[in-house]
Amino acid sequence: MIIDDHEVVRRGIAEVVDRAEGLAVVAEAGSVSEAVRRGALVHPEVALVDLRLPDGTGIDIIQQLAEVSPATRCVVLTSFDDDDALAEALTAGAKAYLLKSVRGAEITENIRAVAAGRTLLDERTVSRRRADHDDPTADLTPSERKVLDLIGDGLSNREIGEKLGVAEKTVKNHITSLLSKMGLQRRTQVAAWVAGQRAAGWRN
């Protein structure tokens, strides 16, 4: 079963799958509700799941298919090369995580492998990918992380102090420390960095 809200994408993937020996598309869906309803009817061996859909996410589909069609094994096929999305997919029970930039042959190879019972991603993969991405906030203390988030929310030092129940001077000390650890010079750079991170998440 192919689940993607873009019909052109679904048709393209369906052509690749139907041309492959021993594979056939048994259903298509463009939303979470449609995917769950059709999954319960046809019980596909493998579901190719996009992450962003009009009424929810691919994670919702993986979780709900596990209830209505427990034998279905899910492969995430998405445009988001995102560690959070990968980790969520793994936790939900996805057996593989592919980017839409892959070749058609790779899609069919992965479908066959997953249908045969293999899992093509694991905790080590996620941990290694995360380690490969330098995180400028890795050395921040829990208090500094809270201050970082509140700067991103647009709060002043005084407002942050009130929210956290600490003196404004303490907030300034936290900011001085986090600027140093993140390699930034100004508070506005912190706000811009947080805004960029929030916008970059696959769920936004």
Biotite code that builds the C-alpha atoms (Angstrom):
import biotite.structure as struc

atoms = struc.array([
    struc.Atom([0.000, 0.000, 0.000], chain_id="A", res_id=1, res_name="MET", atom_name="CA", element="C"),
    struc.Atom([1.298, 3.449, -0.933], chain_id="A", res_id=2, res_name="ILE", atom_name="CA", element="C"),
    struc.Atom([0.388, 6.365, 1.323], chain_id="A", res_id=3, res_name="ILE", atom_name="CA", element="C"),
    struc.Atom([1.188, 9.871, 0.074], chain_id="A", res_id=4, res_name="ASP", atom_name="CA", element="C"),
    struc.Atom([-1.007, 12.944, -0.274], chain_id="A", res_id=5, res_name="ASP", atom_name="CA", element="C"),
    struc.Atom([0.415, 13.780, -3.714], chain_id="A", res_id=6, res_name="HIS", atom_name="CA", element="C"),
    struc.Atom([-1.284, 11.707, -6.406], chain_id="A", res_id=7, res_name="GLU", atom_name="CA", element="C"),
    struc.Atom([1.571, 12.206, -8.873], chain_id="A", res_id=8, res_name="VAL", atom_name="CA", element="C"),
    struc.Atom([4.044, 10.812, -6.328], chain_id="A", res_id=9, res_name="VAL", atom_name="CA", element="C"),
    struc.Atom([1.766, 7.833, -5.582], chain_id="A", res_id=10, res_name="ARG", atom_name="CA", element="C"),
    struc.Atom([1.380, 7.068, -9.278], chain_id="A", res_id=11, res_name="ARG", atom_name="CA", element="C"),
    struc.Atom([5.121, 7.239, -9.852], chain_id="A", res_id=12, res_name="GLY", atom_name="CA", element="C"),
    struc.Atom([5.888, 4.887, -6.963], chain_id="A", res_id=13, res_name="ILE", atom_name="CA", element="C"),
    struc.Atom([3.068, 2.552, -8.006], chain_id="A", res_id=14, res_name="ALA", atom_name="CA", element="C"),
    struc.Atom([4.559, 2.242, -11.500], chain_id="A", res_id=15, res_name="GLU", atom_name="CA", element="C"),
    struc.Atom([7.971, 1.348, -10.054], chain_id="A", res_id=16, res_name="VAL", atom_name="CA", element="C"),
    struc.Atom([6.457, -1.247, -7.697], chain_id="A", res_id=17, res_name="VAL", atom_name="CA", element="C"),
    struc.Atom([4.078, -2.802, -10.246], chain_id="A", res_id=18, res_name="ASP", atom_name="CA", element="C"),
    struc.Atom([6.932, -3.218, -12.757], chain_id="A", res_id=19, res_name="ARG", atom_name="CA", element="C"),
    struc.Atom([8.999, -5.154, -10.205], chain_id="A", res_id=20, res_name="ALA", atom_name="CA", element="C"),
    struc.Atom([8.710, -8.927, -10.336], chain_id="A", res_id=21, res_name="GLU", atom_name="CA", element="C"),
    struc.Atom([6.630, -10.400, -7.527], chain_id="A", res_id=22, res_name="GLY", atom_name="CA", element="C"),
    struc.Atom([5.362, -7.033, -6.250], chain_id="A", res_id=23, res_name="LEU", atom_name="CA", element="C"),
    struc.Atom([1.937, -5.454, -6.643], chain_id="A", res_id=24, res_name="ALA", atom_name="CA", element="C"),
    struc.Atom([0.223, -2.350, -5.287], chain_id="A", res_id=25, res_name="VAL", atom_name="CA", element="C"),
    struc.Atom([-2.938, -3.455, -3.485], chain_id="A", res_id=26, res_name="VAL", atom_name="CA", element="C"),
    struc.Atom([-4.102, -0.032, -2.274], chain_id="A", res_id=27, res_name="ALA", atom_name="CA", element="C"),
    struc.Atom([-3.293, 3.681, -2.269], chain_id="A", res_id=28, res_name="GLU", atom_name="CA", element="C"),
    struc.Atom([-4.205, 6.376, 0.244], chain_id="A", res_id=29, res_name="ALA", atom_name="CA", element="C"),
    struc.Atom([-3.739, 10.134, 0.540], chain_id="A", res_id=30, res_name="GLY", atom_name="CA", element="C"),
    struc.Atom([-4.509, 10.631, 4.232], chain_id="A", res_id=31, res_name="SER", atom_name="CA", element="C"),
    struc.Atom([-4.194, 8.959, 7.635], chain_id="A", res_id=32, res_name="VAL", atom_name="CA", element="C"),
    struc.Atom([-7.881, 8.058, 7.855], chain_id="A", res_id=33, res_name="SER", atom_name="CA", element="C"),
    struc.Atom([-7.934, 6.629, 4.321], chain_id="A", res_id=34, res_name="GLU", atom_name="CA", element="C"),
    struc.Atom([-4.749, 4.623, 4.970], chain_id="A", res_id=35, res_name="ALA", atom_name="CA", element="C"),
    struc.Atom([-6.103, 3.074, 8.171], chain_id="A", res_id=36, res_name="VAL", atom_name="CA", element="C"),
    struc.Atom([-9.481, 2.265, 6.573], chain_id="A", res_id=37, res_name="ARG", atom_name="CA", element="C"),
    struc.Atom([-7.915, 0.640, 3.488], chain_id="A", res_id=38, res_name="ARG", atom_name="CA", element="C"),
    struc.Atom([-5.210, -1.072, 5.517], chain_id="A", res_id=39, res_name="GLY", atom_name="CA", element="C"),
    struc.Atom([-7.889, -2.748, 7.620], chain_id="A", res_id=40, res_name="ALA", atom_name="CA", element="C"),
    struc.Atom([-9.592, -3.996, 4.430], chain_id="A", res_id=41, res_name="LEU", atom_name="CA", element="C"),
    struc.Atom([-6.655, -5.285, 2.368], chain_id="A", res_id=42, res_name="VAL", atom_name="CA", element="C"),
    struc.Atom([-3.994, -6.038, 5.045], chain_id="A", res_id=43, res_name="HIS", atom_name="CA", element="C"),
    struc.Atom([-0.975, -5.194, 2.858], chain_id="A", res_id=44, res_name="PRO", atom_name="CA", element="C"),
    struc.Atom([2.317, -6.952, 3.567], chain_id="A", res_id=45, res_name="GLU", atom_name="CA", element="C"),
    struc.Atom([4.187, -3.642, 3.330], chain_id="A", res_id=46, res_name="VAL", atom_name="CA", element="C"),
    struc.Atom([3.022, -0.017, 3.587], chain_id="A", res_id=47, res_name="ALA", atom_name="CA", element="C"),
    struc.Atom([5.096, 2.824, 2.121], chain_id="A", res_id=48, res_name="LEU", atom_name="CA", element="C"),
    struc.Atom([4.290, 5.762, 4.389], chain_id="A", res_id=49, res_name="VAL", atom_name="CA", element="C"),
    struc.Atom([4.906, 9.473, 3.811], chain_id="A", res_id=50, res_name="ASP", atom_name="CA", element="C"),
    struc.Atom([5.440, 11.507, 6.988], chain_id="A", res_id=51, res_name="LEU", atom_name="CA", element="C"),
    struc.Atom([3.339, 14.604, 6.301], chain_id="A", res_id=52, res_name="ARG", atom_name="CA", element="C"),
    struc.Atom([-0.335, 14.124, 5.522], chain_id="A", res_id=53, res_name="LEU", atom_name="CA", element="C"),
    struc.Atom([-3.344, 16.475, 5.589], chain_id="A", res_id=54, res_name="PRO", atom_name="CA", element="C"),
    struc.Atom([-4.910, 14.926, 8.694], chain_id="A", res_id=55, res_name="ASP", atom_name="CA", element="C"),
    struc.Atom([-1.866, 13.779, 10.651], chain_id="A", res_id=56, res_name="GLY", atom_name="CA", element="C"),
    struc.Atom([1.510, 12.108, 10.195], chain_id="A", res_id=57, res_name="THR", atom_name="CA", element="C"),
    struc.Atom([3.023, 8.886, 8.972], chain_id="A", res_id=58, res_name="GLY", atom_name="CA", element="C"),
    struc.Atom([3.772, 8.083, 12.610], chain_id="A", res_id=59, res_name="ILE", atom_name="CA", element="C"),
    struc.Atom([0.007, 8.064, 13.279], chain_id="A", res_id=60, res_name="ASP", atom_name="CA", element="C"),
    struc.Atom([-0.448, 5.608, 10.410], chain_id="A", res_id=61, res_name="ILE", atom_name="CA", element="C"),
    struc.Atom([2.273, 3.243, 11.637], chain_id="A", res_id=62, res_name="ILE", atom_name="CA", element="C"),
    struc.Atom([0.727, 3.175, 15.113], chain_id="A", res_id=63, res_name="GLN", atom_name="CA", element="C"),
    struc.Atom([-2.852, 2.700, 13.885], chain_id="A", res_id=64, res_name="GLN", atom_name="CA", element="C"),
    struc.Atom([-1.985, 0.070, 11.276], chain_id="A", res_id=65, res_name="LEU", atom_name="CA", element="C"),
    struc.Atom([-0.351, -1.926, 14.066], chain_id="A", res_id=66, res_name="ALA", atom_name="CA", element="C"),
    struc.Atom([-3.832, -2.238, 15.562], chain_id="A", res_id=67, res_name="GLU", atom_name="CA", element="C"),
    struc.Atom([-5.978, -2.853, 12.467], chain_id="A", res_id=68, res_name="VAL", atom_name="CA", element="C"),
    struc.Atom([-3.425, -4.798, 10.376], chain_id="A", res_id=69, res_name="SER", atom_name="CA", element="C"),
    struc.Atom([-0.688, -6.035, 12.735], chain_id="A", res_id=70, res_name="PRO", atom_name="CA", element="C"),
    struc.Atom([1.109, -8.075, 10.057], chain_id="A", res_id=71, res_name="ALA", atom_name="CA", element="C"),
    struc.Atom([1.715, -4.973, 7.896], chain_id="A", res_id=72, res_name="THR", atom_name="CA", element="C"),
    struc.Atom([5.335, -3.812, 7.999], chain_id="A", res_id=73, res_name="ARG", atom_name="CA", element="C"),
    struc.Atom([5.853, -0.090, 7.426], chain_id="A", res_id=74, res_name="CYS", atom_name="CA", element="C"),
    struc.Atom([8.555, 1.664, 5.395], chain_id="A", res_id=75, res_name="VAL", atom_name="CA", element="C"),
    struc.Atom([8.808, 5.440, 5.738], chain_id="A", res_id=76, res_name="VAL", atom_name="CA", element="C"),
    struc.Atom([9.351, 7.114, 2.358], chain_id="A", res_id=77, res_name="LEU", atom_name="CA", element="C"),
    struc.Atom([9.816, 10.833, 2.874], chain_id="A", res_id=78, res_name="THR", atom_name="CA", element="C"),
    struc.Atom([11.659, 13.959, 1.776], chain_id="A", res_id=79, res_name="SER", atom_name="CA", element="C"),
    struc.Atom([12.716, 14.730, 5.379], chain_id="A", res_id=80, res_name="PHE", atom_name="CA", element="C"),
    struc.Atom([16.301, 13.785, 6.212], chain_id="A", res_id=81, res_name="ASP", atom_name="CA", element="C"),
    struc.Atom([15.553, 14.537, 9.841], chain_id="A", res_id=82, res_name="ASP", atom_name="CA", element="C"),
    struc.Atom([16.943, 12.701, 12.891], chain_id="A", res_id=83, res_name="ASP", atom_name="CA", element="C"),
    struc.Atom([13.863, 13.424, 15.007], chain_id="A", res_id=84, res_name="ASP", atom_name="CA", element="C"),
    struc.Atom([11.599, 11.995, 12.316], chain_id="A", res_id=85, res_name="ALA", atom_name="CA", element="C"),
    struc.Atom([13.861, 8.952, 11.965], chain_id="A", res_id=86, res_name="LEU", atom_name="CA", element="C"),
    struc.Atom([13.824, 8.362, 15.733], chain_id="A", res_id=87, res_name="ALA", atom_name="CA", element="C"),
    struc.Atom([10.036, 8.741, 15.928], chain_id="A", res_id=88, res_name="GLU", atom_name="CA", element="C"),
    struc.Atom([9.565, 6.344, 13.021], chain_id="A", res_id=89, res_name="ALA", atom_name="CA", element="C"),
    struc.Atom([11.822, 3.789, 14.700], chain_id="A", res_id=90, res_name="LEU", atom_name="CA", element="C"),
    struc.Atom([9.981, 4.112, 18.009], chain_id="A", res_id=91, res_name="THR", atom_name="CA", element="C"),
    struc.Atom([6.611, 3.735, 16.260], chain_id="A", res_id=92, res_name="ALA", atom_name="CA", element="C"),
    struc.Atom([7.757, 0.506, 14.619], chain_id="A", res_id=93, res_name="GLY", atom_name="CA", element="C"),
    struc.Atom([8.915, 1.432, 11.092], chain_id="A", res_id=94, res_name="ALA", atom_name="CA", element="C"),
    struc.Atom([11.163, -1.195, 9.521], chain_id="A", res_id=95, res_name="LYS", atom_name="CA", element="C"),
    struc.Atom([12.999, 1.125, 7.098], chain_id="A", res_id=96, res_name="ALA", atom_name="CA", element="C"),
    struc.Atom([13.432, 4.845, 6.430], chain_id="A", res_id=97, res_name="TYR", atom_name="CA", element="C"),
    struc.Atom([13.970, 5.985, 2.840], chain_id="A", res_id=98, res_name="LEU", atom_name="CA", element="C"),
    struc.Atom([14.322, 9.406, 1.268], chain_id="A", res_id=99, res_name="LEU", atom_name="CA", element="C"),
    struc.Atom([12.329, 10.170, -1.881], chain_id="A", res_id=100, res_name="LYS", atom_name="CA", element="C"),
    struc.Atom([15.606, 10.910, -3.649], chain_id="A", res_id=101, res_name="SER", atom_name="CA", element="C"),
    struc.Atom([16.392, 7.151, -3.767], chain_id="A", res_id=102, res_name="VAL", atom_name="CA", element="C"),
    struc.Atom([16.377, 5.223, -7.033], chain_id="A", res_id=103, res_name="ARG", atom_name="CA", element="C"),
    struc.Atom([13.338, 3.129, -7.893], chain_id="A", res_id=104, res_name="GLY", atom_name="CA", element="C"),
    struc.Atom([15.383, -0.057, -7.576], chain_id="A", res_id=105, res_name="ALA", atom_name="CA", element="C"),
    struc.Atom([16.248, 0.820, -3.978], chain_id="A", res_id=106, res_name="GLU", atom_name="CA", element="C"),
    struc.Atom([12.564, 1.204, -3.124], chain_id="A", res_id=107, res_name="ILE", atom_name="CA", element="C"),
    struc.Atom([11.738, -2.261, -4.450], chain_id="A", res_id=108, res_name="THR", atom_name="CA", element="C"),
    struc.Atom([14.819, -3.803, -2.782], chain_id="A", res_id=109, res_name="GLU", atom_name="CA", element="C"),
    struc.Atom([13.734, -2.345, 0.547], chain_id="A", res_id=110, res_name="ASN", atom_name="CA", element="C"),
    struc.Atom([10.131, -3.536, 0.085], chain_id="A", res_id=111, res_name="ILE", atom_name="CA", element="C"),
    struc.Atom([11.370, -7.072, -0.566], chain_id="A", res_id=112, res_name="ARG", atom_name="CA", element="C"),
    struc.Atom([13.743, -7.008, 2.408], chain_id="A", res_id=113, res_name="ALA", atom_name="CA", element="C"),
    struc.Atom([11.093, -5.688, 4.795], chain_id="A", res_id=114, res_name="VAL", atom_name="CA", element="C"),
    struc.Atom([8.476, -8.159, 3.476], chain_id="A", res_id=115, res_name="ALA", atom_name="CA", element="C"),
    struc.Atom([11.006, -10.934, 4.169], chain_id="A", res_id=116, res_name="ALA", atom_name="CA", element="C"),
    struc.Atom([11.150, -9.878, 7.803], chain_id="A", res_id=117, res_name="GLY", atom_name="CA", element="C"),
    struc.Atom([14.237, -7.680, 7.857], chain_id="A", res_id=118, res_name="ARG", atom_name="CA", element="C"),
    struc.Atom([14.483, -4.378, 9.718], chain_id="A", res_id=119, res_name="THR", atom_name="CA", element="C"),
    struc.Atom([16.722, -1.865, 7.945], chain_id="A", res_id=120, res_name="LEU", atom_name="CA", element="C"),
    struc.Atom([17.132, 0.678, 10.717], chain_id="A", res_id=121, res_name="LEU", atom_name="CA", element="C"),
    struc.Atom([17.981, 0.290, 14.371], chain_id="A", res_id=122, res_name="ASP", atom_name="CA", element="C"),
    struc.Atom([18.952, 2.284, 17.455], chain_id="A", res_id=123, res_name="GLU", atom_name="CA", element="C"),
    struc.Atom([22.630, 2.264, 16.447], chain_id="A", res_id=124, res_name="ARG", atom_name="CA", element="C"),
    struc.Atom([21.791, 3.917, 13.120], chain_id="A", res_id=125, res_name="THR", atom_name="CA", element="C"),
    struc.Atom([19.857, 6.695, 14.844], chain_id="A", res_id=126, res_name="VAL", atom_name="CA", element="C"),
    struc.Atom([22.561, 7.232, 17.484], chain_id="A", res_id=127, res_name="SER", atom_name="CA", element="C"),
    struc.Atom([25.313, 7.325, 14.870], chain_id="A", res_id=128, res_name="ARG", atom_name="CA", element="C"),
    struc.Atom([23.411, 9.817, 12.701], chain_id="A", res_id=129, res_name="ARG", atom_name="CA", element="C"),
    struc.Atom([22.819, 12.043, 15.707], chain_id="A", res_id=130, res_name="ARG", atom_name="CA", element="C"),
    struc.Atom([26.484, 11.914, 16.665], chain_id="A", res_id=131, res_name="ALA", atom_name="CA", element="C"),
    struc.Atom([27.407, 12.965, 13.131], chain_id="A", res_id=132, res_name="ASP", atom_name="CA", element="C"),
    struc.Atom([25.416, 16.181, 13.508], chain_id="A", res_id=133, res_name="HIS", atom_name="CA", element="C"),
    struc.Atom([27.274, 18.728, 15.635], chain_id="A", res_id=134, res_name="ASP", atom_name="CA", element="C"),
    struc.Atom([24.873, 20.134, 18.218], chain_id="A", res_id=135, res_name="ASP", atom_name="CA", element="C"),
    struc.Atom([25.961, 23.561, 19.491], chain_id="A", res_id=136, res_name="PRO", atom_name="CA", element="C"),
    struc.Atom([23.719, 23.091, 22.542], chain_id="A", res_id=137, res_name="THR", atom_name="CA", element="C"),
    struc.Atom([25.288, 19.759, 23.552], chain_id="A", res_id=138, res_name="ALA", atom_name="CA", element="C"),
    struc.Atom([27.231, 21.270, 26.475], chain_id="A", res_id=139, res_name="ASP", atom_name="CA", element="C"),
    struc.Atom([24.439, 23.448, 27.868], chain_id="A", res_id=140, res_name="LEU", atom_name="CA", element="C"),
    struc.Atom([23.195, 22.830, 31.398], chain_id="A", res_id=141, res_name="THR", atom_name="CA", element="C"),
    struc.Atom([19.450, 22.189, 31.944], chain_id="A", res_id=142, res_name="PRO", atom_name="CA", element="C"),
    struc.Atom([19.065, 25.774, 33.223], chain_id="A", res_id=143, res_name="SER", atom_name="CA", element="C"),
    struc.Atom([20.830, 27.187, 30.171], chain_id="A", res_id=144, res_name="GLU", atom_name="CA", element="C"),
    struc.Atom([18.554, 25.136, 27.901], chain_id="A", res_id=145, res_name="ARG", atom_name="CA", element="C"),
    struc.Atom([15.486, 26.614, 29.603], chain_id="A", res_id=146, res_name="LYS", atom_name="CA", element="C"),
    struc.Atom([16.890, 30.117, 29.127], chain_id="A", res_id=147, res_name="VAL", atom_name="CA", element="C"),
    struc.Atom([17.632, 29.287, 25.478], chain_id="A", res_id=148, res_name="LEU", atom_name="CA", element="C"),
    struc.Atom([14.020, 28.216, 24.864], chain_id="A", res_id=149, res_name="ASP", atom_name="CA", element="C"),
    struc.Atom([12.616, 31.291, 26.596], chain_id="A", res_id=150, res_name="LEU", atom_name="CA", element="C"),
    struc.Atom([14.848, 33.603, 24.552], chain_id="A", res_id=151, res_name="ILE", atom_name="CA", element="C"),
    struc.Atom([13.356, 31.841, 21.517], chain_id="A", res_id=152, res_name="GLY", atom_name="CA", element="C"),
    struc.Atom([9.884, 32.628, 22.899], chain_id="A", res_id=153, res_name="ASP", atom_name="CA", element="C"),
    struc.Atom([10.799, 36.336, 22.839], chain_id="A", res_id=154, res_name="GLY", atom_name="CA", element="C"),
    struc.Atom([11.001, 36.891, 26.608], chain_id="A", res_id=155, res_name="LEU", atom_name="CA", element="C"),
    struc.Atom([13.231, 39.599, 28.102], chain_id="A", res_id=156, res_name="SER", atom_name="CA", element="C"),
    struc.Atom([15.849, 38.790, 30.753], chain_id="A", res_id=157, res_name="ASN", atom_name="CA", element="C"),
    struc.Atom([13.519, 40.107, 33.457], chain_id="A", res_id=158, res_name="ARG", atom_name="CA", element="C"),
    struc.Atom([10.615, 37.978, 32.172], chain_id="A", res_id=159, res_name="GLU", atom_name="CA", element="C"),
    struc.Atom([12.841, 34.904, 32.000], chain_id="A", res_id=160, res_name="ILE", atom_name="CA", element="C"),
    struc.Atom([13.955, 35.526, 35.580], chain_id="A", res_id=161, res_name="GLY", atom_name="CA", element="C"),
    struc.Atom([10.343, 35.801, 36.738], chain_id="A", res_id=162, res_name="GLU", atom_name="CA", element="C"),
    struc.Atom([9.324, 32.640, 34.891], chain_id="A", res_id=163, res_name="LYS", atom_name="CA", element="C"),
    struc.Atom([12.234, 30.615, 36.287], chain_id="A", res_id=164, res_name="LEU", atom_name="CA", element="C"),
    struc.Atom([12.152, 32.206, 39.742], chain_id="A", res_id=165, res_name="GLY", atom_name="CA", element="C"),
    struc.Atom([15.738, 33.486, 39.571], chain_id="A", res_id=166, res_name="VAL", atom_name="CA", element="C"),
    struc.Atom([17.378, 36.911, 39.666], chain_id="A", res_id=167, res_name="ALA", atom_name="CA", element="C"),
    struc.Atom([17.876, 38.820, 36.412], chain_id="A", res_id=168, res_name="GLU", atom_name="CA", element="C"),
    struc.Atom([21.625, 38.758, 37.074], chain_id="A", res_id=169, res_name="LYS", atom_name="CA", element="C"),
    struc.Atom([21.491, 34.948, 37.124], chain_id="A", res_id=170, res_name="THR", atom_name="CA", element="C"),
    struc.Atom([19.734, 34.975, 33.762], chain_id="A", res_id=171, res_name="VAL", atom_name="CA", element="C"),
    struc.Atom([22.474, 37.243, 32.358], chain_id="A", res_id=172, res_name="LYS", atom_name="CA", element="C"),
    struc.Atom([25.115, 34.815, 33.650], chain_id="A", res_id=173, res_name="ASN", atom_name="CA", element="C"),
    struc.Atom([23.330, 31.910, 31.963], chain_id="A", res_id=174, res_name="HIS", atom_name="CA", element="C"),
    struc.Atom([23.177, 33.860, 28.694], chain_id="A", res_id=175, res_name="ILE", atom_name="CA", element="C"),
    struc.Atom([26.870, 34.760, 28.852], chain_id="A", res_id=176, res_name="THR", atom_name="CA", element="C"),
    struc.Atom([27.689, 31.080, 29.392], chain_id="A", res_id=177, res_name="SER", atom_name="CA", element="C"),
    struc.Atom([25.437, 29.719, 26.650], chain_id="A", res_id=178, res_name="LEU", atom_name="CA", element="C"),
    struc.Atom([26.703, 32.316, 24.154], chain_id="A", res_id=179, res_name="LEU", atom_name="CA", element="C"),
    struc.Atom([30.236, 31.152, 24.855], chain_id="A", res_id=180, res_name="SER", atom_name="CA", element="C"),
    struc.Atom([29.338, 27.459, 24.537], chain_id="A", res_id=181, res_name="LYS", atom_name="CA", element="C"),
    struc.Atom([27.382, 27.988, 21.311], chain_id="A", res_id=182, res_name="MET", atom_name="CA", element="C"),
    struc.Atom([30.021, 30.222, 19.746], chain_id="A", res_id=183, res_name="GLY", atom_name="CA", element="C"),
    struc.Atom([27.660, 33.182, 19.416], chain_id="A", res_id=184, res_name="LEU", atom_name="CA", element="C"),
    struc.Atom([28.148, 36.858, 20.319], chain_id="A", res_id=185, res_name="GLN", atom_name="CA", element="C"),
    struc.Atom([24.681, 38.312, 20.820], chain_id="A", res_id=186, res_name="ARG", atom_name="CA", element="C"),
    struc.Atom([21.334, 37.437, 22.321], chain_id="A", res_id=187, res_name="ARG", atom_name="CA", element="C"),
    struc.Atom([19.632, 38.138, 18.968], chain_id="A", res_id=188, res_name="THR", atom_name="CA", element="C"),
    struc.Atom([21.741, 35.402, 17.375], chain_id="A", res_id=189, res_name="GLN", atom_name="CA", element="C"),
    struc.Atom([20.406, 32.955, 19.981], chain_id="A", res_id=190, res_name="VAL", atom_name="CA", element="C"),
    struc.Atom([16.817, 33.965, 19.182], chain_id="A", res_id=191, res_name="ALA", atom_name="CA", element="C"),
    struc.Atom([17.475, 33.518, 15.455], chain_id="A", res_id=192, res_name="ALA", atom_name="CA", element="C"),
    struc.Atom([19.094, 30.101, 16.024], chain_id="A", res_id=193, res_name="TRP", atom_name="CA", element="C"),
    struc.Atom([16.127, 28.858, 18.074], chain_id="A", res_id=194, res_name="VAL", atom_name="CA", element="C"),
    struc.Atom([13.668, 30.153, 15.450], chain_id="A", res_id=195, res_name="ALA", atom_name="CA", element="C"),
    struc.Atom([15.613, 28.331, 12.738], chain_id="A", res_id=196, res_name="GLY", atom_name="CA", element="C"),
    struc.Atom([15.591, 25.073, 14.694], chain_id="A", res_id=197, res_name="GLN", atom_name="CA", element="C"),
    struc.Atom([11.862, 25.291, 15.339], chain_id="A", res_id=198, res_name="ARG", atom_name="CA", element="C"),
    struc.Atom([11.137, 25.966, 11.680], chain_id="A", res_id=199, res_name="ALA", atom_name="CA", element="C"),
    struc.Atom([13.352, 23.101, 10.532], chain_id="A", res_id=200, res_name="ALA", atom_name="CA", element="C"),
    struc.Atom([11.510, 20.330, 12.382], chain_id="A", res_id=201, res_name="GLY", atom_name="CA", element="C"),
    struc.Atom([9.678, 17.882, 10.076], chain_id="A", res_id=202, res_name="TRP", atom_name="CA", element="C"),
    struc.Atom([6.371, 18.331, 11.933], chain_id="A", res_id=203, res_name="ARG", atom_name="CA", element="C"),
    struc.Atom([6.203, 22.103, 11.250], chain_id="A", res_id=204, res_name="ASN", atom_name="CA", element="C"),
])
